[in-house]
Amino acid sequence: MIWQEKPFDRDVFALLKKNNVFSPLTAKLLSGRSISSVDEAKNFLSPKLAYLTDPFDIPQMNQSVDRIETALANKEEILLIGDYDADGISSVSIVQKVLSELGGNSSYVIPKRHDEGYGLTQKVLERGLENKSAALVIALDCGTNSTEEANFLREKGIDLIVVDHHQAKGTVSNHAIILNPHLGENEHLPWNNLCTAGLAFKLAHALTKSLKTQDDPLAAKVNLKEYLPLSAMGTIADLVPLQQENRIISKFGLKHLGHNPSTGIKALLHESKIDRNHYPKSEDITFKLAPMINACGRMDNPTVATSLFLEKDESTCRVLARKMNEYNEERKFIESQLSEEAMQQAENEFTDKPAVVVSGSGEWWNPGIVGIVAGKLANSLGKPCLVLAKSENGEYRGSGRGTAGLDLVLALAECKDLLLHWGGHPVAVGLSINESHLEEFTNRFISSVDKQIGKAKREPSFEIDTFIKQTELNHKLLEEVELLAPFGQANPEPIFGIEKIRLYGKPRKVGTGHFQFSIHNGEEAVSGIAWRMVENIPPEDIDLDIAVRLQWNNWNQRKNLQMVLESWRIHKAQ
């Protein structure tokens, strides 16, 4: 495998390094993150809530606010329908909370994944509208492509607002107000990459801003900062680029997540064993909170998470948080069984293919788990993976996860005539298909991915942000790296290469499948951990190159620098 430095803009690097405005390291890292000016770099490193643009800049925001204000003034019933993932649940929680604070008459429904499917379906609408006289439906994290459902609501005299960030697959409905940044002509505005939880925050901002100008006493009491943790959780969990407004929301959402969480979030932090004494990181959401939120939907009871975020009673919140943890443990067990079967199928049938499409049925093939497994396979195999589970009606439903530089939505679009439902983002998609079309779809999807990759077959490569000397491995370096946090999509945690080093002592196996190691920086030993790499322990008596991430290890009230090993190789003299 080839090790290579990630590409960066050398002109921007020179500009940022000029006059010592930024250190060479920071300048290099920033120049590889779509930064083009000194001002952009300063704003990136020191984001402020004041940098958020006026929410009314987003197309259809005025119309959305006007319709909601009418509903509030007339005491109309409002029904919220959201997706069952972390983004959808966070979005529903934000909008339900702000409507409640503004005196609104609102309720919500989250689709049951197994019975009602994804998004704004006829089934979920019928359940939500049962015994209700709603005059307005707000669809959150779904609805952009729900033309038939919009017509259904129009026939009933019910207005529809769609707050969504999914790509349109064709002509959208003219019977709905659609708040979707991807429907605008300019794709390079600060709010273009907002997920629905970000859009929900902007909607709450716009609504309260408008009502404050009308001297509404309830709007004056709304504290928008309380919504930031929910918006951050949806943003980070949904794998949208953590740049521009997403970065601001995530940065301050994490801050308030640790310093001033709601009763429900506090219970969730406790149940997930996140230490509130330390600044929460994006990985706390990615690997701890988001899985617990998503597990509710995967186990077909998504309202547990929504109830938690809206609940104020501490004892009730503790019960709900424990239930979410139980769902997550059940999810983990099913996931491990499904992962094993899916990986075996992938290795048997798709080793020489540029993409993987695995499918199955039975006890472990839970449609709610396939997205996680698709992500694991994509990370492990280094190529796009779709995992499809057969449902009771004979359809295959599943999810796909991609790799950098490939657009899964584009690949699915070339197969759309074979699909029942499909949509998503470039790196994460969902789909359903009849069994009779599965083989043809598999071949066409793989062909589409192959076209994107190009005919030239490249040797696999491992990208490093920059190489450093082992003497540079110290607290100051990590403090500098932390300025770029929070890390996530389009702003990955930097990986550093260190060449020609020897391990300081013999690596030690720890836990199940891990090992610890250390190297010397010239002044002291710096410890490291290698997760799930016990079968690939490097020798301690030979020159090595290592690739590592850096993090703090908080233990016994001490804060120490720690390396996380990503890869290693035997050093070859040039």
Buried (B, 14 or more C-beta within 10 A) or exposed (E): EEBEEBEBBEEBBEBBBEEEEBBEBBBBBBBBBBBBEBEBBBBBEEBEEEEBBEBBEBBBBBEBBEBBBEBBEEEBBBBBBBBBBBBBBBBBBBBBBBBEBBEBBBEBBBBBBBEBBBBBBEEBBEBBBEEEEBBBBBBBBBBBBBBEBBBBBBEEEBBBBBBBBBBBBEEBBEBBBBBBBBBBEEEEBBBBBBBBBBBBBBBBBBBBBBBBEEEBEBBEEBEBEBBBBBBBBBBBBBBBBBBBBBBBBBBBBBBBBBEBBBBBBBBBBBBBEBEEEEBBBBBBBBEBBBBBBBBBBBBBBBBBBBBBBBBEEEEBBBBBBEBBBBBBEBBEEBBEBBBEBBBEBBEEEBEEBBBBBBBBBEEBBBBBBBBBBBBBBBEEBBBBBBBBBBBEEEBBBBBBBBBEEBBBBBBBBBBEEBBEBBBBBBBBBBBBBBEEBBEEBBEBBBBBBBEBBEEEEEEEEBBBBBBBEBEBBBEEBBEBBBBBBBBBBBBBBBBBBBBEBBBBEEBEEEEEEBBBBBBBBEEEEBBBBBEEBBEEBBEBEEEBBBBBBBBBBEEEEEEBBBBBBBBBBEBEEE
